[in-house]
Amino acid sequence: MNELSPIALGFMGSLAAGSLTAVGALPVLFGRVPSRATRDLALGFAAGVMLAASFFSLIIPALDAAEPMFSNGAMPAAVVCVSILLGMGAIALMNERLPHEHFKTGREGPEAASLRRVWLFIIAITIHNFPEGLAVGVGFGADGLSGGLPLAIGIGLQNAPEGLAVAVSLLGEGYSKGRAWGIAALTGLVEPLGGVLGAGIITLSQPLLPWGLAFAAGAMLYVISHEIIPETHRSGHQNRATLGLAVGLVLMLFLDVWLG
């Protein structure tokens, strides 16, 4: 596996992580859907994993990569800060410009009456999942297995509760068990696209490394703040969600130190 190119590793790692979306949605096929409190606990765990991955696997390596490139002591931090904001801004722009629909808050973005509701859901989930694949790809492109493996494992772990949340929400909208699971599974397949893009950009242009790492972190931070945490608090289970976030954060920190 060490002989594979970073782009191939980025594709395979993000594909494996994205596939766990389908695994997480499996309970809907058997009619054993966890309670809303349990699902909010799991989504809080997902937020903790993403939060830790953003800082320990992306932002800190971005600072380390930027320091040898600039003589000015403030420049590495400035580059990383700007890149984080660009990543957040890019996802915010996608959120603003692409028509999509959230399960609880309804339609956002431009009007798109001609799009079927299920496609609006899929676009919303795509906006959510693409930054995760991008982060995995950037990790592999930056430092091979040691850089990408902790991210792939962490993102995969947090994809499972997300897949379940998507499938359960689709069940609530009247979709059959099989269709709800199938749509949830397909949403994870956008991650390999982000993985190939992230790994390719970093591999082709090494000076872009700190920019790419911090950009991916900013994209994930936007998703955490705008999507996941508000969803976990919507039904009054914020204590469980916070517990899940704490567990996810320390687990991802442990994985990053152990595997990285």
C-alpha positions as CSV (number, residue, x, y, z in Angstrom):
1,M,0.0,0.0,0.0
2,N,3.0,2.3,0.6
3,E,3.7,2.1,-3.2
4,L,0.4,3.7,-4.1
5,S,0.4,7.3,-5.2
6,P,-1.1,9.9,-2.8
7,I,-3.9,10.4,-5.3
8,A,-4.8,6.7,-5.2
9,L,-4.5,6.7,-1.5
10,G,-6.8,9.8,-1.3
11,F,-9.4,8.1,-3.5
12,M,-9.3,4.8,-1.6
13,G,-9.3,6.4,1.9
14,S,-12.1,8.8,1.1
15,L,-14.1,6.0,-0.6
16,A,-13.7,3.8,2.5
17,A,-14.7,6.7,4.8
18,G,-17.7,7.5,2.6
19,S,-18.8,3.9,2.5
20,L,-19.4,3.9,6.2
21,T,-22.3,6.3,5.5
22,A,-24.1,3.2,4.1
23,V,-23.0,1.1,7.1
24,G,-24.4,3.6,9.5
25,A,-27.8,3.7,7.7
26,L,-28.3,-0.1,7.9
27,P,-30.6,-0.1,11.0
28,V,-33.4,1.4,8.9
29,L,-33.5,-1.7,6.8
30,F,-34.3,-3.8,9.8
31,G,-36.7,-1.4,11.5
32,R,-34.5,-0.8,14.5
33,V,-34.0,2.9,14.5
34,P,-32.3,4.3,17.6
35,S,-34.1,7.0,19.6
36,R,-33.7,10.7,18.8
37,A,-31.6,11.2,21.9
38,T,-29.2,8.4,20.8
39,R,-29.0,9.8,17.3
40,D,-28.1,13.3,18.7
41,L,-25.5,11.6,20.9
42,A,-24.0,10.0,17.8
43,L,-24.1,13.2,15.8
44,G,-22.4,15.0,18.7
45,F,-19.7,12.3,18.4
46,A,-19.4,13.1,14.7
47,A,-19.0,16.8,15.4
48,G,-16.2,16.1,18.0
49,V,-14.4,13.9,15.5
50,M,-14.5,16.6,12.8
51,L,-13.5,19.3,15.3
52,A,-10.4,17.4,16.4
53,A,-9.5,16.4,12.9
54,S,-9.8,20.1,11.8
55,F,-7.2,21.2,14.3
56,F,-4.9,18.3,15.0
57,S,-4.8,16.7,11.5
58,L,-5.2,19.9,9.4
59,I,-4.6,23.2,11.0
60,I,-1.5,22.3,13.1
61,P,0.1,20.5,10.1
62,A,-0.7,23.5,7.9
63,L,1.2,25.8,10.4
64,D,4.1,23.3,10.3
65,A,4.1,23.3,6.5
66,A,3.9,27.1,6.3
67,E,6.8,27.9,8.7
68,P,9.7,26.8,6.4
69,M,8.2,28.8,3.5
70,F,8.2,32.2,5.1
71,S,10.8,34.2,6.9
72,N,8.3,36.5,8.5
73,G,7.2,35.1,11.9
74,A,3.6,36.2,11.3
75,M,3.2,35.0,7.8
76,P,2.6,31.2,8.6
77,A,-0.3,32.1,10.9
78,A,-1.7,34.7,8.4
79,V,-1.7,32.1,5.6
80,V,-3.4,29.5,7.7
81,C,-6.0,32.0,9.0
82,V,-6.8,33.3,5.6
83,S,-7.1,29.8,4.2
84,I,-9.5,28.7,7.0
85,L,-11.7,31.7,6.2
86,L,-11.6,30.9,2.5
87,G,-12.6,27.3,3.3
88,M,-15.5,28.4,5.4
89,G,-16.5,31.0,2.8
90,A,-16.5,28.5,0.0
91,I,-18.9,26.2,1.7
92,A,-21.0,29.2,2.8
93,L,-21.2,30.2,-0.8
94,M,-22.2,26.8,-1.9
95,N,-24.9,26.8,0.8
96,E,-26.1,30.1,-0.5
97,R,-26.0,29.4,-4.3
98,L,-27.0,25.8,-4.6
99,P,-30.7,25.0,-4.1
100,H,-31.1,22.5,-1.3
101,E,-33.3,21.5,1.6
102,H,-32.7,20.6,5.2
103,F,-34.9,18.1,7.0
104,K,-35.9,20.5,9.8
105,T,-35.3,24.1,8.5
106,G,-36.7,23.7,5.0
107,R,-35.4,25.1,1.7
108,E,-32.4,27.3,1.4
109,G,-30.5,28.8,-1.5
110,P,-32.2,29.9,-4.8
111,E,-35.7,28.8,-5.6
112,A,-35.8,25.5,-7.5
113,A,-39.4,24.5,-7.9
114,S,-38.6,22.1,-10.7
115,L,-36.3,20.0,-8.5
116,R,-37.9,17.1,-6.8
117,R,-37.6,17.3,-3.0
118,V,-35.4,14.2,-2.7
119,W,-32.8,15.9,-4.9
120,L,-32.8,19.0,-2.7
121,F,-32.0,16.7,0.2
122,I,-29.2,15.1,-1.8
123,I,-27.7,18.5,-2.7
124,A,-27.7,19.5,1.0
125,I,-25.9,16.3,2.0
126,T,-23.4,16.8,-0.8
127,I,-22.6,20.2,0.5
128,H,-22.0,18.6,3.8
129,N,-20.0,15.6,2.7
130,F,-17.7,17.1,0.1
131,P,-15.4,18.9,2.6
132,E,-14.9,15.7,4.5
133,G,-13.6,13.9,1.4
134,L,-11.5,16.9,0.6
135,A,-9.9,16.8,4.0
136,V,-9.0,13.1,3.7
137,G,-7.5,13.7,0.3
138,V,-5.5,16.6,1.5
139,G,-4.2,14.5,4.4
140,F,-3.0,11.7,2.1
141,G,-1.5,14.3,-0.4
142,A,0.4,16.1,2.4
143,D,1.9,13.2,4.2
144,G,0.9,9.8,2.7
145,L,-0.5,7.2,5.0
146,S,0.6,8.9,8.2
147,G,-1.2,12.1,7.2
148,G,-4.3,10.6,5.7
149,L,-5.1,7.4,7.7
150,P,-6.1,9.1,11.0
151,L,-8.4,11.4,9.0
152,A,-9.9,8.6,6.9
153,I,-10.7,6.6,10.1
154,G,-12.0,9.6,12.0
155,I,-14.2,10.8,9.1
156,G,-15.4,7.2,8.5
157,L,-16.4,6.9,12.2
158,Q,-18.4,10.1,12.0
159,N,-20.0,9.2,8.7
160,A,-21.9,6.3,10.3
161,P,-24.2,8.4,12.5
162,E,-24.6,10.9,9.7
163,G,-25.8,8.1,7.4
164,L,-28.3,6.9,10.0
165,A,-29.6,10.5,10.5
166,V,-30.1,10.9,6.8
167,A,-31.9,7.6,6.4
168,V,-34.1,8.2,9.4
169,S,-35.0,11.7,8.2
170,L,-35.9,10.3,4.7
171,L,-38.1,7.6,6.4
172,G,-39.9,10.4,8.2
173,E,-40.6,12.0,4.8
174,G,-42.3,8.9,3.6
175,Y,-39.6,7.1,1.7
176,S,-39.4,3.3,1.9
177,K,-36.7,1.6,4.0
178,G,-34.8,0.5,0.9
179,R,-34.9,3.8,-0.8
180,A,-34.0,5.7,2.4
181,W,-31.0,3.5,2.9
182,G,-30.0,3.7,-0.8
183,I,-30.1,7.5,-0.9
184,A,-28.1,7.7,2.4
185,A,-25.5,5.3,0.9
186,L,-25.2,7.3,-2.3
187,T,-24.5,10.5,-0.5
188,G,-21.3,9.1,0.9
189,L,-20.0,8.6,-2.7
190,V,-19.3,12.3,-3.1
191,E,-16.4,12.0,-0.7
192,P,-14.0,10.2,-3.1
193,L,-14.4,13.1,-5.5
194,G,-13.3,15.4,-2.8
195,G,-10.5,13.0,-1.9
196,V,-9.1,12.9,-5.4
197,L,-9.3,16.7,-5.8
198,G,-7.6,17.3,-2.4
199,A,-4.8,14.8,-2.9
200,G,-4.3,15.9,-6.5
201,I,-3.9,19.6,-5.7
202,I,-1.5,19.0,-2.9
203,T,0.6,16.5,-4.9
204,L,0.9,18.7,-8.0
205,S,1.8,21.9,-6.1
206,Q,3.7,21.5,-2.8
207,P,3.6,25.3,-2.1
208,L,-0.2,24.9,-1.8
209,L,0.1,22.5,1.0
210,P,-0.5,24.9,4.0
211,W,-3.3,26.5,2.0
212,G,-5.0,23.2,1.2
213,L,-4.8,21.8,4.7
214,A,-6.2,24.9,6.3
215,F,-8.9,25.4,3.5
216,A,-10.1,21.8,4.2
217,A,-10.2,22.6,7.9
218,G,-12.2,25.7,7.4
219,A,-14.7,23.8,5.2
220,M,-15.2,21.2,7.9
221,L,-15.5,23.9,10.7
222,Y,-18.3,25.5,8.7
223,V,-20.2,22.3,8.5
224,I,-19.8,21.6,12.2
225,S,-21.1,25.0,13.2
226,H,-23.8,25.5,10.6
227,E,-25.2,22.0,10.3
228,I,-24.2,19.4,12.9
229,I,-24.2,21.1,16.2
230,P,-27.5,23.0,15.6
231,E,-29.1,19.7,14.6
232,T,-28.0,17.9,17.8
233,H,-29.5,20.7,19.9
234,R,-32.8,21.0,18.1
235,S,-34.7,18.4,20.2
236,G,-33.4,19.3,23.6
237,H,-30.7,16.6,23.9
238,Q,-27.8,19.1,24.1
239,N,-26.3,17.4,27.1
240,R,-26.0,14.0,25.3
241,A,-24.8,15.8,22.2
242,T,-22.0,17.5,24.2
243,L,-21.0,14.2,25.8
244,G,-20.8,12.7,22.3
245,L,-18.7,15.7,21.1
246,A,-16.3,15.2,24.0
247,V,-15.9,11.5,23.3
248,G,-15.4,12.1,19.5
249,L,-12.9,14.8,20.1
250,V,-10.6,12.8,22.4
251,L,-10.9,9.7,20.3
252,M,-9.8,11.5,17.2
253,L,-7.0,13.1,19.1
254,F,-5.9,9.7,20.3
255,L,-6.1,8.3,16.7
256,D,-4.1,11.2,15.3
257,V,-1.3,10.8,17.8
258,W,-1.3,7.0,17.6
259,L,-1.5,6.6,13.8
260,G,0.1,9.8,12.7
